[in-house]
Amino acid sequence: MNTILLRPTDILFFRDGRPMEGSLAGHGAAWPLPNVTDAALHAALHRSGLAQESHAHDQRHGAQRHGQDNRRFGSLVTAGPFPVQTGPSATDQWYLPRPLDLLDDTLQPALAPVNIFDAAHSSLPEPLDYAVANRLPPSKEAKAKAWLRADAFQRYLDGATCTLEDGQSIDESTFSDAEASIGIAIDTETGTTGQGEAAGKIYSARYLRLRDNWRLGVFAQTQEKNGTSDRKDLILDLFHGPEQILVGGQQRLCTASRVEGMPLPLPRGKIRAFDCREAGGEKRWLVKWILLSPAVWPEIPAKSKDGRLMTPHHGGWLPNWVHQTHGKVMLRSGNRRNRSYSGKHTRGFGDDSTEIAARLVAAIVPKPIPVTGWALANETDRKEAGAKSTHLAVPAGAVYYFEAHSEQDACNLAAALNWHGHEEDQKTIRNRRSTLMGEKGFGLGVCSTWRFLGT
């Protein structure tokens, strides 16, 4: 995938859909979600004059596709953004959201599941078996910072428990400032102020200002059809050199530059040698999954809009690929199978795929974040412009704990959950475990191992 660094030329505005009236300043200064930079790159492709190079494509599946590819530049896949510190050194420093089991200035997890507690007096939701407890004494002082440098994150995944050095862990105040501003509401009918519904209305907003030597780092790639079996990456044509693109709301500009020959700087998850525990004569291999980007798992009703019966799932904090009653992982190991043009096979896994014998047993999930946006009218599925549906996403840094029934099942689970699959030197993103908007960079994660508190 192509690595692109975005340098803002002005303050940026990333509204998340919450009210921005009266005393409410909105949340426009928050770090942007993956769908924001995906939309910016998609819009840049449309403005680039490369439409003749693009053939209709679609990321949707099943009945939503209506049996046809009908979206221009629909093959675009992205990931990020992540904060990137640039400087005189040859290597840029990438930062990722801190895993939520880290609570101090070390890489030793402070939160871990406990296997001794009274389940009868527990408020744990199904399908969890273990509560997560804190090994640190109670304190009002928070030592953990919001972002972890990529090399420190890798050491955390490898099991290091050392103290963090200066610069390995930072807060958002290190690379950005929030600026407040007062504006006058604009009437949508006339495009002017002081008339219609906007008469006498003002608003307050907060904007994000990135500090010098800091960038928004994103990854992007297209696989446009060109009438042959080969696919074309239009990102190479879009960014010959520094280009101006619009990012976020209010038409704010960023200078986008593609970095040549740079491997993906994301940390690599564990793929083998997971810890094992034995209890009651049974062995269980312990796999921990940490989200690098938010994930959206929607509610699945018992019946679809067209009347088809489906397996219901409440979604929310619980991945749709985990059974909501007994916690069994419903993913499979093996290579996926593309659609056969003869009609003999459909999309899915090959005949040699196997189930993954593993269960979700504990989790650390913070409050959700709203994900929304604004869609323009088009000729395929939206006749009028309007707000997109609002989803509640699990934030990056959330931690999920699994027990696998065998060492091979643990390796298969890691291969299904790691963004790079089972290969440590993967050059592209293989797995995106968000049910919605995975192509926009939601649902990236890495695996490690875990131990019960006190062991």
Residue pairs with C-beta under 8 A, 6 or more apart in sequence:
1 77
1 79
1 219
1 220
1 221
1 264
1 427
1 428
1 429
2 219
2 220
2 221
2 233
2 235
2 236
2 239
2 258
2 259
3 217
3 218
3 219
3 258
3 259
3 262
3 264
3 265
4 41
4 217
4 218
4 219
4 220
4 235
4 239
4 256
4 257
4 258
4 259
5 84
5 86
5 92
5 215
5 216
5 217
5 256
5 257
5 259
6 37
6 81
6 215
6 216
6 217
6 218
6 245
6 247
6 254
6 255
6 256
7 210
7 215
7 254
7 255
7 256
7 257
8 209
8 210
8 216
8 247
8 252
8 253
8 254
9 244
9 253
9 254
9 255
10 252
10 253
11 179
11 207
11 208
11 209
11 252
12 32
12 207
12 208
12 209
12 210
12 247
12 248
12 252
12 254
13 28
13 205
13 207
13 208
13 248
13 249
13 250
13 252
14 27
14 28
14 29
14 30
14 31
14 32
14 33
14 36
14 208
14 248
14 249
15 26
15 27
15 28
15 205
15 249
16 26
16 27
16 28
16 30
16 33
16 369
16 370
16 371
16 372
17 370
17 372
17 373
17 387
17 390
18 24
18 26
18 27
18 370
19 26
20 26
20 28
20 203
20 204
20 205
21 201
21 203
23 204
24 204
25 180
25 204
25 205
25 206
26 203
26 204
26 205
26 206
27 206
28 205
28 206
28 207
28 208
28 249
29 176
29 178
29 179
29 206
29 207
29 208
30 208
31 81
31 83
31 172
31 176
31 208
32 81
32 216
32 247
32 248
33 294
33 369
33 371
33 393
34 78
34 79
34 80
34 81
34 293
34 294
34 437
34 440
34 441
34 442
35 371
35 373
35 437
35 440
35 441
35 442
36 81
36 247
36 248
36 373
37 78
37 80
37 81
37 216
37 218
37 247
37 441
38 76
38 78
38 439
38 440
38 441
39 373
40 245
40 246
40 247
40 248
40 254
41 76
41 78
41 218
41 220
41 235
41 238
41 245
42 73
42 76
43 245
43 246
44 238
44 243
44 245
44 246
44 256
45 54
45 73
45 76
45 222
45 234
45 238
46 72
46 73
48 234
48 237
48 238
50 234
50 237
50 238
51 72
53 224
53 226
53 232
53 234
53 237
54 72
54 73
54 222
54 224
54 234
55 69
55 224
55 225
55 226
55 227
56 68
56 69
56 70
56 71
56 72
56 74
57 69
57 71
57 72
57 73
57 74
57 75
57 223
57 224
57 225
58 65
58 68
58 69
58 70
58 71
58 74
59 71
59 74
59 75
59 77
59 439
61 347
63 304
63 306
63 308
70 380
71 380
73 222
73 224
73 234
75 222
75 223
75 224
75 225
75 231
76 220
76 221
76 222
76 439
77 220
77 221
77 222
77 429
77 439
77 440
78 218
78 219
78 220
78 221
78 439
78 440
78 441
79 218
79 219
79 220
79 293
79 429
79 441
79 444
80 216
80 217
80 218
80 219
80 293
80 441
81 216
81 217
81 218
82 94
82 95
82 96
82 216
82 217
82 218
83 94
83 95
83 147
83 175
83 214
83 215
83 216
83 217
84 92
84 93
84 94
84 95
84 214
84 215
84 216
84 217
85 92
85 93
85 95
85 175
85 213
85 214
85 215
86 92
86 213
86 214
86 215
87 93
87 213
92 215
92 217
92 259
92 265
93 149
93 150
93 167
94 149
94 150
94 217
94 265
94 266
95 147
95 148
95 149
95 150
95 170
95 175
96 147
96 148
96 149
96 150
96 153
96 266
96 267
96 292
96 396
97 146
97 147
97 148
97 291
97 292
97 293
97 395
97 396
97 397
98 144
98 145
98 146
98 147
98 148
98 169
98 397
99 109
99 148
99 153
99 156
99 290
99 397
99 399
100 111
100 364
100 366
100 397
100 398
100 399
101 109
101 110
101 111
101 112
101 132
101 364
101 399
102 108
102 109
102 110
102 144
102 148
102 156
103 110
103 111
103 134
103 136
103 142
103 143
103 144
104 110
104 136
104 143
104 144
105 143
105 144
105 163
105 164
105 169
106 161
106 162
106 163
106 164
107 152
107 155
107 156
107 160
107 161
107 162
107 163
107 164
108 161
109 450
110 134
110 135
110 136
111 132
111 133
111 134
111 135
111 364
111 399
112 132
112 133
112 135
112 450
112 451
112 452
112 453
113 130
113 131
113 132
113 133
113 361
113 362
113 401
113 450
113 452
113 453
114 130
114 131
114 132
114 133
114 452
114 453
114 454
115 130
115 279
115 452
117 130
117 131
119 129
122 131
124 130
124 131
126 324
126 325
126 326
126 327
127 322
127 323
127 324
127 325
127 326
127 327
127 359
127 360
128 327
128 360
128 361
128 362
128 363
129 327
129 359
129 361
129 362
130 361
130 362
130 401
130 452
131 362
132 362
132 363
132 364
132 401
133 453
135 453
135 454
144 169
145 169
145 170
145 171
146 170
146 171
146 172
147 169
147 170
147 171
147 172
147 174
148 156
148 168
148 169
149 167
149 168
149 169
149 170
150 265
150 266
150 267
151 168
152 164
152 168
152 169
153 267
154 267
154 268
155 162
156 448
157 267
157 268
157 269
157 270
157 290
157 446
157 447
157 448
158 270
158 448
159 448
159 449
174 211
175 210
175 211
175 214
176 208
176 209
176 210
176 211
176 214
177 208
177 209
177 211
178 206
178 207
178 208
178 209
179 206
179 207
179 208
179 209
180 204
180 205
180 206
180 207
181 204
181 205
181 206
181 207
182 202
182 203
182 204
182 205
183 202
183 203
183 204
183 205
184 193
184 194
184 198
184 201
184 202
184 203
185 193
185 197
185 198
185 201
185 202
185 203
186 192
186 193
186 198
187 193
187 194
187 195
187 196
187 197
187 198
187 199
188 196
188 197
188 198
189 196
189 197
190 196
192 198
194 200
210 216
216 247
216 254
217 265
218 441
219 264
219 429
219 441
220 235
221 233
221 235
221 428
222 231
222 232
222 233
222 234
222 235
223 231
223 232
223 233
224 231
224 232
224 233
224 234
225 231
226 232
235 258
236 258
239 256
239 257
239 258
241 257
242 255
242 256
242 257
243 255
243 256
243 257
244 253
244 254
244 255
244 256
245 253
245 254
245 256
246 252
246 253
246 254
247 253
247 254
263 427
264 426
264 427
264 428
264 429
266 292
266 419
266 420
266 444
266 446
267 292
267 446
268 418
268 420
268 424
268 446
269 414
269 417
269 418
269 419
269 420
269 445
269 446
269 447
269 448
270 414
270 446
270 447
270 448
270 449
271 411
271 414
271 415
271 418
271 422
271 424
271 447
272 411
272 414
273 449
274 285
274 286
274 287
274 404
274 407
274 410
274 411
274 414
274 449
275 285
275 286
275 449
275 450
275 451
276 283
276 284
276 285
276 286
276 407
277 283
277 284
277 286
277 451
277 452
277 455
278 284
283 406
284 403
284 404
284 405
285 403
285 404
285 405
285 406
285 407
285 409
285 410
286 401
286 402
286 403
286 404
286 410
286 449
286 450
286 451
287 358
287 401
287 402
287 403
287 404
287 410
287 413
287 414
287 417
287 447
287 448
287 449
287 450
288 399
288 400
288 401
288 402
288 447
288 448
288 449
288 450
289 399
289 400
289 402
289 417
289 445
289 446
289 447
290 397
290 398
290 399
290 400
290 445
290 446
290 447
290 448
291 394
291 395
291 396
291 397
291 398
291 399
291 443
291 444
291 445
292 396
292 419
292 444
292 445
292 446
293 396
293 434
293 441
293 442
293 443
293 444
294 369
294 371
294 393
294 394
294 395
294 396
294 434
294 442
294 443
295 319
295 393
295 394
295 398
295 433
295 434
295 435
295 442
295 443
295 445
296 371
296 391
296 392
296 393
296 394
296 434
296 435
296 436
296 437
296 442
296 443
297 313
297 315
297 316
297 317
297 318
297 319
297 320
297 394
297 434
297 435
297 436
298 315
298 320
298 391
298 435
298 436
299 313
299 314
299 315
299 316
300 310
300 311
300 312
300 313
300 315
300 320
301 310
301 312
302 309
302 310
302 311
302 312
303 309
303 310
304 310
313 320
313 324
314 324
315 435
316 368
316 392
317 363
317 365
317 368
317 394
317 398
318 324
318 360
319 360
319 400
319 433
319 435
320 435
321 329
321 330
321 331
321 433
321 435
322 328
322 329
322 330
322 360
323 330
326 359
327 359
327 360
327 361
328 358
328 359
329 356
329 358
329 359
329 360
329 402
329 413
329 416
331 356
331 413
331 416
331 417
332 349
332 353
332 354
332 355
332 356
332 416
333 353
333 354
333 355
333 356
333 412
333 415
333 416
334 349
334 350
334 352
334 353
334 354
335 349
335 350
335 353
336 347
336 348
336 349
336 350
337 345
337 347
337 348
337 349
337 350
338 347
339 345
339 346
339 347
340 346
354 412
356 404
356 409
356 412
356 413
356 416
357 404
357 405
357 406
357 409
358 402
358 403
358 404
358 405
358 409
358 410
358 413
359 402
359 403
360 400
360 401
360 402
361 401
361 402
361 403
362 400
362 401
363 398
363 399
363 400
363 401
364 398
364 399
365 394
365 398
366 395
366 397
366 398
367 395
368 392
368 393
368 394
368 395
369 392
369 393
369 395
370 390
370 391
370 392
370 393
371 390
371 391
371 392
371 393
371 437
372 387
372 388
372 389
372 390
372 391
373 387
373 388
374 385
374 386
374 387
374 388
375 382
375 385
375 386
375 387
375 388
376 382
376 385
377 383
377 384
377 385
391 436
393 434
393 442
401 450
402 413
404 410
404 413
411 422
413 447
414 422
414 447
415 421
415 422
416 431
416 433
417 431
417 433
417 445
417 446
417 447
418 430
418 431
418 445
418 446
418 447
419 426
419 429
419 430
419 431
419 432
419 444
419 445
419 446
420 426
420 429
420 430
420 431
421 430
421 431
423 430
429 444
431 443
431 444
431 445
432 438
432 439
432 441
432 442
432 443
432 444
433 443
433 444
433 445
434 442
434 443
435 443
436 442
